[in-house]
Amino acid sequence: MNNFNTADLCDEHNLLIAKPIFQTYGANTHCSGKIKTVEAVEDNSYVKKLLQTEGSGCVMVIDGKASDKCALVGDNLAALAVRNNWSGIIVNGCIRDSLEINNIPISIKALHLVPNKSEKKDVGKYGLDLHFAGITFKENEYIYSDPDGIVISKVKLK
């Protein structure tokens, strides 16, 4: 969904604006939707479980506590997200398989790339308020992301 740009949204509304700390990946430039939060520190088990559910109208926001020890999303999870209609993924942490992800029709923002996979110990939490990039990401608020940045609104804008 590309019927917005964050610069115009900021001109028209009072929004929370994430600090510009993310790199952009995936074939799609834009994503927007209702926020679904996951805390996943060095273990992407909960990320995979949530991506296995229907994600229409939603963006997954993952707090990996900025760890660079492993990737929380790779090409298989990016493809799973597309199959289940997720609009995008924001990762406070790392991803891998960037060349493959850049050919997948999804928008992903992450801090860095790292080649090794995460642990699988079934550890994580859903629905928390996540604090990073200078703002708070709250479950069921709305996120809009494009090449210019990430903004948050309490209500749906577009």
N, C-alpha and C positions, 0 to 999 in steps of 0.2 A: 504494500500500500504506500504509494508515493504522493498522496494528495496533500502534503504538508512540507514545510521546511521549518527547522527549529528557529531560524533567525526571525521569520515572520511570526511564529508563535510567541517568541519572546517580546516582539514589538507590540503584540496584541493582548498579552496576558502577563500576570505576575506569577512566574514559574520558578521552581527550584532548578538550578543549573549545575550539573555535575562538573567538577574540575576536569580539564582536558588531559586526562592521564591515559586514555585508551587508544589502542590501535584498532583499525577496522579490518574485518575479514568477511569472507562470503561474497557471493555473487550479487546479493541485494544490497542496495545502499541505504535503505530506510527500513525501520520497523517501528511498530507502535502497538499499544494494547494495554490490557490490564496486567499489572505486575504480579508475578508469582515468585516468591522468594525461597531460596534454598541456601542453607549454610552447609558448605562442603569443604572441609579443610583436608587436603591431601587424600581425599577419598571421594570418588564421583558416583558411588552407589546410589545416593539419593537423587542426583542429577538424572541418571539413567531411568530410575523408577518414575520420576515426574515426566520425563520426555516420552515415556511409553503411554501416557494418557493424552487425551484430546486437548490440544492447545489452541484451538481457534480463538482469535482475539486476545491472545496472551503473549507476554514476553517474560522469559525466565531471567531472573536476576540472581546470580550466584555469588556468594561471599566466600571466597577461598582464602580470606585474610592475607591477600597479596603474596601468598607463598609462591616461590619459583622452583620448588622441589619436584613438581610434577604437573602434568596437564590435567585439567578437569573436563575438557571437551576435545574430541578429535573428530575425524571425518565420519566415523560410524555414528557417533551421537548427533552430529550435525545432520546427517541424512535421516536419522530417526526423528529428529525435530521436524524436518520438512514433511515426512510421511504423516506425522500427527498434527500438522497444521500450525505449529508454533511460528509466530511472527519473527522472533529473534531471541538472542541470548546475550546477556551482559555478564562478563566474568571478571570479578576482582581477583585475578589470578592468571594462570597460563592456559593456553591451548596448544595443540600440536596438529600436524597434518595440514598446515596452512595452505599449501599448494592445492591439495584436494578440496579443502573447504572453500577456497576461492572460486571453485566451479560449481558449488552447491547453492541453490537458490534460497539463501537465508542470510540474515544480517547478524554478525557476531562482533562484539567488541570485547577485547581482553587487554590485560596489561602487557603481556609478553608471550613469547613462544618458548617452549622447552620440549625436547623430544620424548622424555620418558612418561609412561602411563602412571595413573594414580593407583593407590592401594584399593582393595575391594573388601572392606571390613564392615560394610553396611552401617556406616556412621554418618550422621547428618541431622539436620532439622529443617522443617518447613514452616512457613508462615511468620517468621520473625521479622521485626524491623531491622534492616541492615544498614549500617553506617559506614560509608566509604565515599571517596571522591568528593568530600566536603558536604554531602547531603545524606538524607535518610530515605531509603527505598522502602515503602510500606506496601504490604500485600493489598491488592485490589485498588491501589491508586493507578494512575495512567502514566505511561512512559512513552516518549517520542524520541527517536534516535535517527540521526542522519549524518552525513559526513562532517557537518559543523559541530555536532555535539549531542548531548543527552539532556533532556529536560523532563521534569516531573510535574504533573497536575493532579489535584485532588478529584477533578471531574474530567470526563471525556471531552476532548476539544474538537476532534475531526473524525 
